[in-house]
């Protein structure tokens, strides 16, 4: 007689946080420690981080082992899942949308299931308190463990020693979460920024020499709020180019790779200095005819090239 090896569905609300959280001693933000991704070994229970909240949203990071199932909070208004490593098989979702494409991340079923290599992902829950639009930076207050690290500063203050391109821009950035494996290697850095109407967060290509304080990464953005509905990623031939190809993104959407990949390995292509190769690109906030400010509020998932694979397939 065949044995039923299906694993039970474990409720998210019943899982105690077990991923250690600590202040980063070398970079801004918090360290959250997970098991090494890709091992495929199931654990007794999923590994969960603490929960943080901001602007009517909650944010938590979860790691599932092979074929583990996680029940979602059916009382939540809307639940979105952003996969960082591995893959979900139900719903079928990898860490990356198709190249330069935009996709939604809303999960409308009551559970998720990981594939053969497990999955590490963010659970972003929109509660009934989430505003339709972010009108003031005062709305973007983080609450949760060590929330004193989440202090916003302007792009001009953060990067003014490098460039004057952000002078006068109503744009702001805050430290985030360093997702680490058990040996201390960074899997991904997840941080947040907000850009007011019309703000161009500069045309760039991440070609600077990587360093311990600014390592190479494969970048994906996820949107909490699009202030005007018109903001999004763009690519162009060079800084100052007259033509830009725009990719507007709405709440709960993410984009696929803008970085260059090796088609034979699925890994990011590296420049000679070790930086990930990108074309010229950026984020352009939209404009509208309405009075008052409306911010694009976005999470940046900077995934280490060591843990980036755009060819992840479902193994059934």
C-alpha positions as a Markdown table, in Angstrom:
| # | Residue | x | y | z |
|---|---|---|---|---|
| 1 | Unk | 0.0 | 0.0 | 0.0 |
| 2 | Unk | 1.3 | 3.4 | -0.9 |
| 3 | Unk | 2.2 | 5.7 | 1.9 |
| 4 | Unk | 0.9 | 9.2 | 2.0 |
| 5 | Unk | 3.9 | 11.5 | 2.3 |
| 6 | Unk | 2.1 | 14.8 | 2.0 |
| 7 | Unk | 3.0 | 17.2 | 4.8 |
| 8 | Unk | 0.4 | 18.9 | 6.9 |
| 9 | Unk | -0.5 | 22.5 | 6.3 |
| 10 | Unk | 1.0 | 24.6 | 9.1 |
| 11 | Unk | -0.8 | 27.8 | 10.0 |
| 12 | Unk | 1.2 | 31.0 | 9.7 |
| 13 | Unk | -0.6 | 32.4 | 12.8 |
| 14 | Unk | 0.6 | 29.4 | 14.9 |
| 15 | Unk | 4.3 | 29.6 | 14.1 |
| 16 | Unk | 6.5 | 31.3 | 16.7 |
| 17 | Unk | 9.3 | 33.5 | 15.4 |
| 18 | Unk | 12.5 | 31.4 | 15.3 |
| 19 | Unk | 14.8 | 33.2 | 13.0 |
| 20 | Unk | 17.3 | 35.2 | 15.2 |
| 21 | Unk | 17.2 | 39.0 | 14.7 |
| 22 | Unk | 20.1 | 41.2 | 15.6 |
| 23 | Unk | 21.5 | 44.7 | 14.9 |
| 24 | Unk | 23.9 | 44.6 | 12.0 |
| 25 | Unk | 27.4 | 45.3 | 13.3 |
| 26 | Unk | 28.9 | 46.3 | 9.9 |
| 27 | Unk | 26.0 | 47.8 | 7.8 |
| 28 | Unk | 22.8 | 49.6 | 8.6 |
| 29 | Unk | 19.7 | 47.6 | 9.4 |
| 30 | Unk | 18.9 | 44.3 | 11.0 |
| 31 | Unk | 20.3 | 40.8 | 10.4 |
| 32 | Unk | 17.8 | 37.9 | 10.2 |
| 33 | Unk | 19.4 | 34.5 | 10.2 |
| 34 | Unk | 18.0 | 31.6 | 8.1 |
| 35 | Unk | 19.2 | 28.1 | 7.2 |
| 36 | Unk | 21.3 | 27.8 | 4.0 |
| 37 | Unk | 18.8 | 28.0 | 1.1 |
| 38 | Unk | 18.7 | 25.3 | -1.5 |
| 39 | Unk | 19.5 | 22.4 | 0.9 |
| 40 | Unk | 16.2 | 20.9 | 0.2 |
| 41 | Unk | 16.0 | 19.4 | 3.7 |
| 42 | Unk | 12.7 | 19.8 | 5.4 |
| 43 | Unk | 12.7 | 21.0 | 9.0 |
| 44 | Unk | 10.2 | 20.2 | 11.7 |
| 45 | Unk | 8.5 | 23.5 | 11.3 |
| 46 | Unk | 9.0 | 26.5 | 9.0 |
| 47 | Unk | 11.5 | 29.1 | 10.1 |
| 48 | Unk | 9.8 | 32.5 | 10.7 |
| 49 | Unk | 11.0 | 35.9 | 11.4 |
| 50 | Unk | 9.4 | 38.4 | 13.7 |
| 51 | Unk | 6.7 | 40.7 | 12.2 |
| 52 | Unk | 7.1 | 44.4 | 11.4 |
| 53 | Unk | 4.4 | 46.9 | 10.4 |
| 54 | Unk | 4.4 | 50.1 | 8.4 |
| 55 | Unk | 1.6 | 52.1 | 6.8 |
| 56 | Unk | -1.1 | 49.5 | 7.4 |
| 57 | Unk | 1.0 | 46.6 | 6.2 |
| 58 | Unk | 2.7 | 43.8 | 8.0 |
| 59 | Unk | 5.9 | 42.2 | 6.8 |
| 60 | Unk | 7.4 | 38.8 | 7.8 |
| 61 | Unk | 10.0 | 36.5 | 6.3 |
| 62 | Unk | 9.4 | 32.8 | 6.1 |
| 63 | Unk | 11.6 | 29.8 | 5.1 |
| 64 | Unk | 9.9 | 26.5 | 4.1 |
| 65 | Unk | 11.6 | 23.2 | 3.6 |
| 66 | Unk | 11.0 | 20.8 | 0.7 |
| 67 | Unk | 7.2 | 20.4 | 0.0 |
| 68 | Unk | 6.2 | 22.1 | 3.2 |
| 69 | Unk | 2.8 | 23.8 | 3.2 |
| 70 | Unk | 2.0 | 27.0 | 5.0 |
| 71 | Unk | -1.5 | 28.2 | 5.8 |
| 72 | Unk | -2.2 | 31.9 | 5.3 |
| 73 | Unk | -4.3 | 34.2 | 7.4 |
| 74 | Unk | -7.7 | 34.1 | 5.8 |
| 75 | Unk | -8.8 | 37.1 | 7.9 |
| 76 | Unk | -6.2 | 39.3 | 6.3 |
| 77 | Unk | -7.4 | 41.8 | 3.7 |
| 78 | Unk | -4.8 | 40.8 | 1.1 |
| 79 | Unk | -1.7 | 38.7 | 1.3 |
| 80 | Unk | 1.2 | 39.0 | -1.2 |
| 81 | Unk | 4.2 | 36.7 | -1.4 |
| 82 | Unk | 7.6 | 37.8 | -2.8 |
| 83 | Unk | 9.9 | 34.8 | -3.3 |
| 84 | Unk | 13.6 | 35.4 | -2.6 |
| 85 | Unk | 15.1 | 32.0 | -3.1 |
| 86 | Unk | 13.9 | 28.6 | -4.1 |
| 87 | Unk | 10.4 | 28.2 | -5.5 |
| 88 | Unk | 6.8 | 27.8 | -4.6 |
| 89 | Unk | 4.9 | 25.1 | -6.5 |
| 90 | Unk | 1.4 | 26.1 | -5.2 |
| 91 | Unk | 1.0 | 28.8 | -6.4 |
| 92 | Unk | 3.6 | 28.3 | -9.1 |
| 93 | Unk | 6.1 | 31.1 | -8.4 |
| 94 | Unk | 9.8 | 31.6 | -8.7 |
| 95 | Unk | 11.9 | 34.6 | -7.4 |
| 96 | Unk | 11.8 | 36.4 | -10.7 |
| 97 | Unk | 9.2 | 37.4 | -13.3 |
| 98 | Unk | 10.2 | 37.2 | -16.9 |
| 99 | Unk | 12.9 | 39.6 | -18.0 |
| 100 | Unk | 11.8 | 43.3 | -17.7 |
| 101 | Unk | 8.2 | 42.1 | -17.2 |
| 102 | Unk | 5.8 | 43.1 | -14.4 |
| 103 | Unk | 3.7 | 40.6 | -12.5 |
| 104 | Unk | 1.4 | 40.6 | -9.5 |
| 105 | Unk | 2.2 | 38.7 | -6.3 |
| 106 | Unk | -1.2 | 38.5 | -4.7 |
| 107 | Unk | -2.1 | 35.0 | -3.3 |
| 108 | Unk | -5.8 | 34.4 | -3.3 |
| 109 | Unk | -5.7 | 30.8 | -1.9 |
| 110 | Unk | -5.4 | 29.8 | 1.7 |
| 111 | Unk | -2.0 | 28.3 | 1.6 |
| 112 | Unk | 1.4 | 28.1 | -0.2 |
| 113 | Unk | 3.6 | 25.1 | -0.8 |
| 114 | Unk | 7.4 | 25.0 | -1.4 |
| 115 | Unk | 9.1 | 22.9 | -4.1 |
| 116 | Unk | 11.9 | 20.3 | -3.7 |
| 117 | Unk | 14.5 | 22.9 | -2.7 |
| 118 | Unk | 12.3 | 24.8 | -0.3 |
| 119 | Unk | 11.7 | 28.5 | -0.5 |
| 120 | Unk | 12.5 | 31.7 | 1.4 |
| 121 | Unk | 10.0 | 34.5 | 0.9 |
| 122 | Unk | 8.5 | 37.7 | 2.3 |
| 123 | Unk | 4.8 | 37.7 | 3.4 |
| 124 | Unk | 3.4 | 41.2 | 2.9 |
| 125 | Unk | -0.1 | 41.6 | 4.3 |
| 126 | Unk | -2.3 | 44.6 | 3.4 |
| 127 | Unk | -4.6 | 45.3 | 6.3 |
| 128 | Unk | -7.8 | 47.4 | 6.3 |
| 129 | Unk | -5.7 | 50.3 | 7.8 |
| 130 | Unk | -3.5 | 50.6 | 4.6 |
| 131 | Unk | -4.2 | 53.9 | 3.0 |
| 132 | Unk | -4.9 | 54.2 | -0.7 |
| 133 | Unk | -2.1 | 56.7 | -1.1 |
| 134 | Unk | 0.9 | 57.8 | 1.0 |
| 135 | Unk | 0.5 | 61.6 | 1.3 |
| 136 | Unk | 3.1 | 62.2 | 4.0 |
| 137 | Unk | 6.3 | 60.6 | 5.2 |
| 138 | Unk | 4.7 | 60.6 | 8.7 |
| 139 | Unk | 2.6 | 57.7 | 7.5 |
| 140 | Unk | 5.8 | 55.5 | 7.0 |
| 141 | Unk | 6.6 | 54.7 | 10.6 |
| 142 | Unk | 7.9 | 51.1 | 11.1 |
| 143 | Unk | 7.0 | 49.2 | 14.3 |
| 144 | Unk | 8.5 | 46.0 | 15.5 |
| 145 | Unk | 11.7 | 44.6 | 17.1 |
| 146 | Unk | 14.6 | 47.0 | 17.0 |
| 147 | Unk | 12.4 | 49.5 | 15.1 |
| 148 | Unk | 14.8 | 52.3 | 16.1 |
| 149 | Unk | 16.9 | 51.4 | 13.1 |
| 150 | Unk | 14.2 | 52.4 | 10.7 |
| 151 | Unk | 15.0 | 56.1 | 10.5 |
| 152 | Unk | 14.2 | 57.7 | 7.2 |
| 153 | Unk | 16.7 | 60.2 | 5.6 |
| 154 | Unk | 16.6 | 62.0 | 2.3 |
| 155 | Unk | 18.4 | 60.7 | -0.7 |
| 156 | Unk | 20.3 | 64.0 | -0.8 |
| 157 | Unk | 21.5 | 63.4 | 2.8 |
| 158 | Unk | 22.4 | 59.8 | 2.2 |
| 159 | Unk | 24.2 | 60.2 | -1.1 |
| 160 | Unk | 25.1 | 63.9 | -1.1 |
| 161 | Unk | 28.8 | 63.1 | -0.6 |
| 162 | Unk | 28.7 | 61.2 | -4.0 |
| 163 | Unk | 26.4 | 63.2 | -6.2 |
| 164 | Unk | 24.2 | 66.3 | -6.2 |
| 165 | Unk | 21.5 | 64.7 | -8.5 |
| 166 | Unk | 19.1 | 64.3 | -5.5 |
| 167 | Unk | 19.4 | 67.9 | -4.3 |
| 168 | Unk | 15.8 | 69.2 | -3.7 |
| 169 | Unk | 14.2 | 65.8 | -4.5 |
| 170 | Unk | 11.4 | 64.7 | -2.2 |
| 171 | Unk | 12.8 | 61.2 | -2.0 |
| 172 | Unk | 13.7 | 59.2 | 1.2 |
| 173 | Unk | 15.4 | 55.9 | 2.1 |
| 174 | Unk | 15.5 | 53.8 | 5.2 |
| 175 | Unk | 17.6 | 50.8 | 6.3 |
| 176 | Unk | 16.1 | 47.3 | 6.1 |
| 177 | Unk | 16.8 | 43.6 | 6.6 |
| 178 | Unk | 19.9 | 41.6 | 5.8 |
| 179 | Unk | 18.8 | 38.0 | 5.3 |
| 180 | Unk | 21.7 | 35.8 | 6.2 |
| 181 | Unk | 22.4 | 32.1 | 6.1 |
| 182 | Unk | 23.8 | 30.3 | 9.2 |
| 183 | Unk | 27.4 | 31.0 | 8.2 |
| 184 | Unk | 26.7 | 34.7 | 8.0 |
| 185 | Unk | 26.7 | 35.0 | 4.2 |
| 186 | Unk | 24.1 | 37.5 | 2.9 |
| 187 | Unk | 21.3 | 36.0 | 0.9 |
| 188 | Unk | 19.6 | 39.3 | 0.2 |
| 189 | Unk | 19.2 | 42.8 | 1.6 |
| 190 | Unk | 15.6 | 44.2 | 1.7 |
| 191 | Unk | 15.2 | 47.9 | 2.2 |
| 192 | Unk | 12.7 | 50.6 | 1.4 |
| 193 | Unk | 12.4 | 54.0 | -0.3 |
| 194 | Unk | 9.8 | 56.6 | -1.1 |
| 195 | Unk | 9.7 | 59.0 | -4.0 |
| 196 | Unk | 7.4 | 62.0 | -4.4 |
| 197 | Unk | 5.7 | 63.1 | -7.6 |
| 198 | Unk | 8.0 | 63.5 | -10.6 |
| 199 | Unk | 11.1 | 62.4 | -8.8 |
| 200 | Unk | 13.7 | 60.6 | -10.9 |
| 201 | Unk | 15.9 | 58.4 | -8.7 |
| 202 | Unk | 18.7 | 58.8 | -11.2 |
| 203 | Unk | 19.8 | 56.8 | -14.3 |
| 204 | Unk | 22.4 | 54.3 | -13.1 |
| 205 | Unk | 23.9 | 50.9 | -13.8 |
| 206 | Unk | 25.4 | 49.7 | -10.5 |
| 207 | Unk | 28.8 | 49.4 | -12.1 |
| 208 | Unk | 30.8 | 50.7 | -9.1 |
| 209 | Unk | 33.4 | 48.4 | -7.6 |
| 210 | Unk | 31.6 | 46.1 | -5.0 |
| 211 | Unk | 32.8 | 46.4 | -1.4 |
| 212 | Unk | 31.9 | 44.8 | 2.0 |
| 213 | Unk | 29.7 | 47.8 | 2.7 |
| 214 | Unk | 28.2 | 47.8 | -0.8 |
| 215 | Unk | 28.3 | 44.3 | -2.3 |
| 216 | Unk | 27.1 | 43.2 | -5.8 |
| 217 | Unk | 23.4 | 42.3 | -6.1 |
| 218 | Unk | 20.6 | 41.3 | -8.4 |
| 219 | Unk | 17.9 | 43.8 | -7.8 |
| 220 | Unk | 14.1 | 43.4 | -7.9 |
| 221 | Unk | 11.5 | 46.0 | -6.7 |
| 222 | Unk | 8.2 | 45.4 | -5.1 |
| 223 | Unk | 5.5 | 48.1 | -4.7 |
| 224 | Unk | 3.5 | 49.0 | -1.6 |
| 225 | Unk | 2.0 | 52.1 | -3.2 |
| 226 | Unk | 2.2 | 53.9 | -6.5 |
| 227 | Unk | 1.4 | 57.5 | -5.6 |
| 228 | Unk | 0.0 | 58.6 | -9.0 |
| 229 | Unk | -0.3 | 55.1 | -10.6 |
| 230 | Unk | 2.2 | 56.2 | -13.2 |
| 231 | Unk | 5.5 | 55.5 | -11.5 |
| 232 | Unk | 7.8 | 52.6 | -12.5 |
| 233 | Unk | 11.1 | 51.3 | -13.8 |
| 234 | Unk | 12.6 | 52.6 | -17.0 |
| 235 | Unk | 15.6 | 51.7 | -19.1 |
| 236 | Unk | 17.5 | 53.8 | -21.6 |
| 237 | Unk | 20.6 | 54.0 | -23.7 |
| 238 | Unk | 22.5 | 56.4 | -21.5 |
| 239 | Unk | 22.1 | 59.1 | -18.8 |
| 240 | Unk | 20.2 | 62.0 | -20.3 |
| 241 | Unk | 18.8 | 60.0 | -23.1 |
| 242 | Unk | 15.6 | 61.5 | -24.6 |
| 243 | Unk | 13.8 | 58.2 | -24.9 |
| 244 | Unk | 13.0 | 55.9 | -22.0 |
| 245 | Unk | 11.2 | 52.6 | -22.0 |
| 246 | Unk | 8.8 | 52.7 | -19.1 |
| 247 | Unk | 7.4 | 49.8 | -17.0 |
| 248 | Unk | 4.7 | 51.2 | -14.7 |
| 249 | Unk | 4.1 | 49.1 | -11.5 |
| 250 | Unk | 1.1 | 49.0 | -9.2 |
| 251 | Unk | 0.6 | 47.9 | -5.7 |
| 252 | Unk | 1.7 | 44.4 | -5.0 |
| 253 | Unk | 3.6 | 44.1 | -8.3 |
| 254 | Unk | 7.3 | 43.2 | -8.9 |
| 255 | Unk | 9.4 | 43.2 | -12.0 |
| 256 | Unk | 11.7 | 40.7 | -13.6 |
| 257 | Unk | 15.5 | 41.0 | -14.1 |
| 258 | Unk | 16.8 | 44.3 | -15.5 |
| 259 | Unk | 20.3 | 42.8 | -14.8 |
| 260 | Unk | 22.1 | 40.8 | -17.5 |
| 261 | Unk | 22.0 | 37.0 | -17.1 |
| 262 | Unk | 24.1 | 34.2 | -18.5 |
| 263 | Unk | 21.5 | 32.1 | -20.5 |
| 264 | Unk | 23.4 | 28.9 | -19.9 |
| 265 | Unk | 23.5 | 29.2 | -16.1 |
| 266 | Unk | 20.7 | 31.5 | -15.2 |
| 267 | Unk | 23.2 | 33.5 | -13.0 |
| 268 | Unk | 23.8 | 37.2 | -13.2 |
| 269 | Unk | 26.6 | 38.2 | -15.5 |
| 270 | Unk | 29.4 | 39.9 | -13.7 |
| 271 | Unk | 31.6 | 42.8 | -14.9 |
| 272 | Unk | 35.4 | 42.5 | -14.6 |
| 273 | Unk | 35.2 | 44.3 | -11.2 |
| 274 | Unk | 32.7 | 41.8 | -9.8 |
| 275 | Unk | 29.7 | 44.1 | -10.1 |
| 276 | Unk | 26.5 | 42.6 | -11.7 |
| 277 | Unk | 26.0 | 43.9 | -15.2 |
| 278 | Unk | 23.0 | 46.2 | -15.7 |
| 279 | Unk | 21.9 | 48.4 | -18.6 |
| 280 | Unk | 21.2 | 52.1 | -17.8 |
| 281 | Unk | 18.0 | 52.1 | -15.8 |
| 282 | Unk | 16.1 | 53.8 | -12.9 |
| 283 | Unk | 12.8 | 54.6 | -11.2 |
| 284 | Unk | 10.7 | 57.5 | -12.4 |
| 285 | Unk | 7.9 | 58.6 | -10.1 |
| 286 | Unk | 4.7 | 59.7 | -12.0 |
| 287 | Unk | 2.8 | 63.0 | -12.0 |
| 288 | Unk | -0.8 | 63.8 | -12.1 |
| 289 | Unk | -3.1 | 66.9 | -12.0 |
| 290 | Unk | -4.0 | 66.4 | -8.3 |
| 291 | Unk | -3.0 | 68.8 | -5.5 |
| 292 | Unk | -0.7 | 67.5 | -2.7 |
| 293 | Unk | 2.0 | 64.9 | -2.6 |
| 294 | Unk | 1.6 | 61.2 | -3.3 |
| 295 | Unk | 4.7 | 59.0 | -2.7 |
| 296 | Unk | 5.7 | 55.8 | -4.5 |
| 297 | Unk | 6.6 | 53.5 | -1.6 |
| 298 | Unk | 8.8 | 50.6 | -2.7 |
| 299 | Unk | 10.8 | 47.7 | -1.3 |
| 300 | Unk | 14.1 | 46.9 | -3.0 |
| 301 | Unk | 15.1 | 43.2 | -2.8 |
| 302 | Unk | 18.9 | 43.1 | -3.5 |
| 303 | Unk | 19.6 | 39.4 | -3.9 |
| 304 | Unk | 23.2 | 38.2 | -3.7 |
| 305 | Unk | 24.5 | 36.7 | -7.1 |
| 306 | Unk | 25.4 | 33.6 | -5.1 |
| 307 | Unk | 21.7 | 32.9 | -4.5 |
| 308 | Unk | 20.3 | 34.2 | -7.8 |
| 309 | Unk | 19.0 | 31.8 | -10.4 |
| 310 | Unk | 16.5 | 33.1 | -13.0 |
| 311 | Unk | 16.0 | 29.6 | -14.5 |
| 312 | Unk | 14.5 | 28.0 | -11.4 |
| 313 | Unk | 11.9 | 25.4 | -12.6 |
| 314 | Unk | 9.2 | 23.5 | -10.8 |
| 315 | Unk | 10.3 | 20.0 | -9.9 |
| 316 | Unk | 7.3 | 17.6 | -9.7 |
